[in-house]
Amino acid sequence: MTARSAPSPIVPLLLCGGGGTRLWPLSTDAAPKQFLRLFGERSLFQDTLLRTKAAGAEHAVVIGNVAHGETMRREVADLGSEAPACSFLLEPMRRDSAAAIAAGIAFIARRFGPDAAAAVLACDHRIPDHAAFAEAVGKAAATAQAGFLVTFGITPTHPATGYGYIRRGAGKAGDAGAFMAAAFVEKPDAVRAAAYCASGDHFWNSGMFVFTPELFLAEAGRLMPDVLAAAAKAVSAGEVSGDALALDAEAFGAAPKISVDYALFENSKRVAVLPVSFAWSDVGAWDAVHEAGERDAAGLCLRGDAVAKDVTDTLIVAEGVKVAALGVKDLVIVATRDGVLVVDRRRASEIKSVLE
């Protein structure tokens, strides 16, 4: 892989197929997390589009479930000229991140060329500082052009046990502040998380990447050839309709269901980690919504038709119903016409066990 000096266009690949089940009852299959307005008038998906435009992207590729095709188009249209132009890849079913990214990169390579700086981004993360994000994307793109698969490593602000970590190596990758990735680490217990934070060489694994299609496809062909073959065939045999390509169902369904971390990044020797310190949340559960939202001095975060008295360190969301709370603390209370959730804020991430 040879380094390139000429800048290439930044083409975001926006992953919009998640279900966001940990944000039940507000997030549902019909209206998953990325389309919720949790922090203002815009959805998480719309905020992602605005960030990519701030980073210099003129065109984005959005991959999501076919059932949400019209929702994705509407969300883009509502932003008008503030959003980049978009092409849509429609998944007939979920096959996890390896297949989705492989299909998206095969499409980008064909449409924008093998040298583009493809920025793979989740559509349901919260990053308020668009300028800092744009600066990081620029550094990551320069590192990618030097021949690396770049992942963003978030500088930890506390010993989180809900995130995976990346340990950086001693060797630098390029000249933009990135390091060679030494190891991907699973979600730790509290003791190990504290040790990771103290070490200074561990970062939260954000799941955001920048690389050239040429390098990704080469590594995918070597490390996950069955996933790549199925995804590439799903693109080439897909049906085009306007600004959307419906992936071929038979081909895409043949792709093994595996995350791109397990299938590729943990095994490649070309992975670099770029440390970044902007505020970031994957909004993975209701406690993360509380942490990322606007709270008063008592740690109370209210959304919707809700009132509270003598309530501390609590999130209350009322959607289409009225909620009143008195004398409680450390709770998440979410009420909609579809259901009501009351949970200890510190156990909010366990909601999937209840739903199952």
C-alpha positions, 0 to 999 in steps of 0.5 A: 500500500503506497502513501498518497499526498493528494487529498481525496474526497471524504465520503461518509458511510453512515450506518443507519440500521440499528434497532436501539432496543435499550431505549425502549419504550421510546425506541421501537422497530418502527422508530429506532434510536437514530430517528429520535429527538433526544437532545433537541429538535433534530434526530441523532441521524440528522445531527450525524448528517450535519457533522459530516457536512461540517467535516467537508463531505458533499455526498454521503452514503447511508445504509439502513433497513429497507423498512426505513427508506422513506424515513431516511429520505424524509430526515435528509429532506427536512435538513435541506441544503444543510445536509450533504447529498445522499445515496441510500443502500437498503438492507433486506435484513440485518447482518451485523456491521461487517456485511453492512460496511463491506457493502457500503465500501464496495459501493463507495469504491465503485461510485467514488473510487478506491482512493476516497477517504471513507468515514464509517460513522454510526448514525446514533451517536452524540457528538456536540462539537462539530468543529472538533469532530471535523478536525479529527476527520481531517487528521484521520483522512490524512492517516488513511491516505498514508496507508492505515485503517484508522479508528477513533479512540475516545480519551476516557473521562471516567472508568466506563465498563460499558465500552470496549477499549483500544490499547495504543502501541508505541509506534506512530502511524503517519504524521497526524497524531495517530498510533498503531493499535496494539489491542482491542479490549472487551468491556472490562470490569470496574477494576480493569476500567480504572487501570485502563484510564490511569494507564494513558494508553487505553481509549474507548472504542468508538466504532468510527473508522476512516480508511480508503476503500482500496485498503479496506477491500484488500484486508477484507478479502484476506480476513473476511472473504466470505463476508466481502464476497456476499456483500459485493454480490449484493451490491452488484446484483442490487436493484437501483431506484432513483437515489437508492440501491436495494441490496440483493436479498439472497446474496446479502443473506448469505453473509455471515453475521459478525461484527467488523471488529471481530472479523477484520480490525482485531486481526489486521496489522494496518489498524491505527488509533487516533486519540480524540478528546471531544465529548462523545456518547454512543447513547447506548442506554437510558443512563447515557441519555441522562449523562449526555442531556441537560441536567439541573443542579440536582441532576434532574433531566426532564423531557416532555410533559413531566413534573418533578419535586424533590427528585435528584439524579433522574431522567424523566421522559414523557411522550404523549402522556403525563408523568409526575415524580416525587421524592425519588432519586437515581431513576430512569422513568420513560412513559409513552403510549406503548409502555412505561419503564422505571429502572434504577439509573445504574442498571439501565443497560440491563433492559434487554434482559427484561425485554427478552 
